[in-house]
Amino acid sequence: MDELGSCGGLIKQIHDALEKSANNAMRPQGMTMAQYGVLLALNRAEDGTLPLKELEQLLRVAQSTAAGIVARLEQKGFVEGFGDPADRRVKLVRITAAGEACCRQAEQDMERTETELLSGLTEAERTIFLTLLKKVRDTLQ
């Protein structure tokens, strides 16, 4: 089987194209996919706050990597880190107003990219495609 035409090869090509588009959109803000991942996770959290340990698990990265991402976001003013009043050993991370604004822009960029990605499909095909992608994801989990 042609490796580039295989299911895995096609998924990788799609992923690479999406990543390239996302990186081009983020370059002016000096952001990375991982940094946007943290902001989006915090933005979806009930009060905009999550423990660093939970961010580490969501991103599937080591604690030192998660701490570095958060530190860079703190320098940019997009998040603030602080100790949990109930347990000082736990570091909490909260999104700031600037971080929320950055999230809104990122979500608009992602919607535009997804629209471009799916532009060659009919509405019915988009529904089927999404259903099939979810099935594949659920099989892997």
HELIX and SHEET records of a PDB file:
HELIX    1   1 GLU A    3  GLY A    5  5                                   3    
HELIX    2   2 CYS A    7  MET A   26  1                                  20    
HELIX    3   3 ARG A   27  GLN A   29  5                                   3    
HELIX    4   4 MET A   33  ARG A   44  1                                  12    
HELIX    5   5 LEU A   52  LEU A   59  1                                   8    
HELIX    6   6 GLN A   63  GLN A   75  1                                  13    
HELIX    7   7 ALA A   97  LEU A  118  1                                  22    
HELIX    8   8 GLU A  123  LEU A  140  1                                  18    
SHEET    1   A 3 THR A  49  PRO A  51  0                                        
SHEET    2   A 3 ASP A  87  ILE A  95 -1                                        
SHEET    3   A 3 VAL A  79  ASP A  84 -1                                        
END                                                                             
